[in-house]
Amino acid sequence: MDVSTVAALYGILYRQLRHGAGHKGNGVHNRIHRGVIKYVLTYRRKMRPRVMAKIEEFGSGTDVVLLANRRQTRRWLRKVATEGS
């Protein structure tokens, strides 16, 4: 997934509202703090180039699919499902 910063922020806020904060007992901690917000806000500038470089380095000879939103993801999943049948 290669979503926009706005979509990523919306996603973490929506998850927080939907599932609540705190530890869920299954090893998952669902809380938004300054570090999470900073990571999301700086991801495209700092981490994305590193991730793309790793994909370039280790992904040669493979198909890489970048999906920018949920609609593209649903469309791609439908396509893959029909190709596999």
Salt bridges, closest charged atoms under 4 A:
ASP2 OD1 - ARG44 NH1 3.24
ASP2 OD2 - ARG48 NH2 2.70
GLU57 OE1 - LYS54 NZ 3.84
GLU83 OE2 - LYS79 NZ 3.96
